[in-house]
Amino acid sequence: MPVKIDPQLHREKKPPWIRVRLPSNPVFWDTKGLIEDLSLVTVCEEAQCPNRWECWGQGTATFMIAGDRCTRACGFCAVDTRRPMALEADEPERVAEAVKRLKLNHVVITAVARDDLPDGGACHFADTIYRTREVNPDTTIEVLVPDFVGRDDSLWVVMEAAPAIFNHNLETVERLTPIVRSNAEYQRSLQVLKQAREMAEKMGNRCATKSGIMLGLGEKEEEVIQAMDDLRDHNVTVLTMGQYLRPSEKHLPVVEYVEPEAFDRLKEIAQEKGFRHVASGPLVRSSYHAADFKPELDPEA
């Protein structure tokens, strides 16, 4: 049966550790201007990421390709859900140019779910990877992808483009998946992560796999630990954990604001389980300080 979360549990007042400082760094405005100049979409803005002030202030951004309209309506996500527009053929070129102008050593490329397309947008992902690498051969390319509805051929197309890091978020524990990600499946996400690593190995490519979990949706600590075990069983070596923040009253409520000490404890547990890199804290998101992890140092990749 679907899991129900009592909206009365939502706390409107955020604790002090959730607050972020508004931008004062001029690099923030330069980055914003560049993104607007190239007509690009960033997950930083679309998902209302609390770290966009910091990341843009450092001249970094996570580019969201394939439009700003998602075919899914996940209960946690701020991205718009409407009928998507046609893919823009020149978008890979614009992303590559943005990476060049920002002089990025590490870039994260993500996308909305495009279940309306036969390949789920996989070819567009691959084209963006290829063009970005061609223009920026020394840049580490990380992708954060949807599950492609479990299509092996779509996943193969992305892996053939040889990203250095393959990220697909589990988002929550198994029990809460039906309400948090109603059009996704917990086991399918695990399988996507495992297959991505196996495909990279068959192609002779090095690729680390990465996933993220949101806390504060009503999960229990033992369920989070079980999710860690499930990820490790599927060869995932990089993990992010952050606090879920409600984008609007139409989205799932926050059941709990998890204290920083709890995130620290979970980080220690994850490291003990063999994750090579763990980012854990209230404001951590999938792409937060993504460049801190060096995939070449991962012996499992």
N, C-alpha and C positions, 0 to 999 in steps of 0.2 A: 504494500500500500504506500501511496505517496507520503512523504514525511511532512508534517505540518509544524510550522514555527509560529509561536504566539507573538503577534505584532506588539503586544503589550510589553514584551521583553526588550524592545528597542529603546536604547538610551539616547535621547536627543543631545545631551551635553557630553562633549568629547573630553577625555582626560587630558592633562597638560602635555603628556608625551606624544600626543597625536598632532599637536599644532605645528604648523610650518611657517617659516618667515617669508615674507613677500620679497620679490627680486629687487636687488639694488645693483647687481653686476651688469655692466653695459654689454657683456658678451651675451647675456640672456636675450636682450633686444636685437642684437645682431643675428643670433640664431633664429629667432622668431621671424625676422625680416627675410632671411634667406629661405626659410621654409615656405613663406608666403610667396616669395618671388618665383619659386620653382613650382608653385601650386601643388605642394605635397601635403599628405595627411600624416599626422603622427598619432601614435597610440597615447602619447603623453597627454594630448588635449582631449582626444575622443573618449578615453577611459578615465579622464579627470584624475590623472596620477598626481599624488601629493608631492612627488619629487621633481616635477617638471621645472620648478624654479631652480633647484640645485643643478640638475642635469644640463639644462639649457645654459645656465650660468657657466658651465664648464665646456660649452660648445658641443654637447652630445645630444642625440635624439634617437628615438626608435621609430623607424618609418613604417607606416601601415599602408600596404599596397592593396590593390583590387577594390578601391573605393572606401567609402565611409558608411556603407549600409550593409548590415549583416543579415543573413537569411535565418539566423536563430535569435531567440529571445531569452537568453539566459537570465535567471533571476537576480544575478549580481552585477551584470555588466551595463555600463553607461553608453555603450556604442549603439547608434541608431539601428532600429530594425524596420526596414522597409524593402520594397522591391529594389534590388541593386541596379546600378547603371552599368552600361557596357564597359569592359576593360579598356584602359587607355594604353594604346600601343607604345607611346613614348615614355610611359612611366618608369620603366627600367633605366632609361637614359637619364631621367631627371633625378632618380635616386643616386645613381652613380656620380652625377655631377655634384649633388649635395654632399656626399661623402668626401669628394675631392676638395670642395671649398671649405668644409669644416676640418679637413686634414685629420680624419678619424683613423685611429689605429684599430678600432673595434666598432663594428656596426651591427645593430640588431634589426632584422627585417621581419615584420609580422604582417598579418592580413586578417580581414574579416572572414568569417565562414562564407563560402560561395557554393552552397549546395545546389544552386541553380545551374551551375556549369558542369558539363560532363566529367571534367577532371578535377572539379573542386578548386580550380585556380592554380593547380600544380605547375602547369607550363609557364604561367605568368611569374610564379615564384622562381622557377629555374632561370627564366630569362633575366630576372632582376639580379640573381646571384651571378650569373655569367657576366653580365655587363658591368656590375659593380666591381668584380674581380679584374676584369679587363682594364678598367680605368684606374683601379686602386689595387695593384697586385700585392701590396704589403699589408693590406687591411684584413683583419680577422673577421670572417662573416659568420654571424649567428642568425639562425632562423627560428621563429616562434610560430608554429603552424597549427591549424585546426586538425581534426582527425581524419579529414577527407572521407568521412563516413566509412572508414575501414577499407578504402580502395587501395589494394597493394600496388596497382599500376601507377596511381597518382603519387604514392609515397616514393616509388622507385624513381620517378622523374625528378623529384626534389633531391633525393639522395645522390642521383647521378651528377647533379650540379656540384656536389662535394662541399657542402657547408662545413665549417670547422666545428660548429656546435649546433646540435639539433635539440630544440626545446619544444615540448608540448606539455601544457599544464594539466595536472590532475585536478587542480582547483580546490577540491575538498575530499573528505573521507567517503568511503563507499556508501555508508548509510544515507548521507545527505545528497548524494549525486542526483537522485531523481528530481529533487526540487531545485537544487542549485544549477544543474545543467540538464534540463529536461530532455533535450535532444541529443544528449551524449550518453556514453556508457563508461563506467569506471574500468571494466575489464578491457574494453576496446582501446581506451587511452593507454593502458599498460602495454597492450599488444603493439600499438603503434610505436611506442618507445623502444620496445624490444626489437621489432622488425627493422627500425631505422638503423640501429647499431649493427644488426646482422647484415643488412644490405650494404652498409659502408664497408664492412669486412670483406664481403664477396667482391666488391669493386676495388679492393686494395686501398681504400681511403681511411684516413684517421678521422674519427668523429666522436666527440664526447656527447652524451645525451644528458638532458637537463629537464627538470620539472619543478612546478611550484604549487604550493598549497596556501589557501587563505584560512586564517583562524578567526574565530569570533562568530561563527554561524551556528553554533550549538553542538559542535563536535566535542568528543571526550578525548583526553590526552592519550588514552590507550588506543583510540582509533587513529590518531595522528601517527603514533608509533607503528601501528599496523600498516598504515600507508607508506611509511618509510621502508618497512620490510618488503612490501610489495614492489616498491620502486627498485630497491636493491636486487630483488629476485629477477627483475627485468632489465638488469644491467645499467641502471641510471646512476650516474656518479656526481651530478651537480643538483643541489636542492636549494630552493628559495622558500621562505615562509614569512608571510606578512599579515597584518591586520586587515580584515575586510572592512571597508567603509561604504556605507549606503549612499549611492549616487543621488537617489531621490525617494520620495514617499511611495513611488510605484515599485520600488525594488525591495528585495528581501531586507528585513530588519537586522540590525546588529544585535545579536544575543548577548555578546560579552566583549568588552574591551580588554584584551589580554595584556597583562603587565609585561614590561620589558624583561623582567627576571625570568618569566616563563619562556619567553623566546630564547633567552640565553641557555636555559636548561635543555630545551629541545635541540638547540644547536649542538650542544655537547653530546646528546644522545645520538644525533645523526652522524656526527663525526666518528663516534665509537662504532657505528654500524658500517663504516667504510666509505661514506660519501667523501669525495676528494675536495669538494668545495661546498660550503654551506653559508648562505646569507640569511640571517634570521633576525627580525626586529619588526616593530609595529609599522614602520614606513617602508619596509622592503617590498619591492615589486619584482616581477620577472626580469626586468632589464636594469634594475638598480645596480650600479657599479658592476655591470656585466663584464667589463674589461679586466676586473680584478682576477678573474679565473683565466689561467693560461692553459688551453687545451693540450698543448704540446707536453705539459708536465703530467698529464693523466696517463698512467701506464695501462689503463684498461681501454683507452681510445684506440 
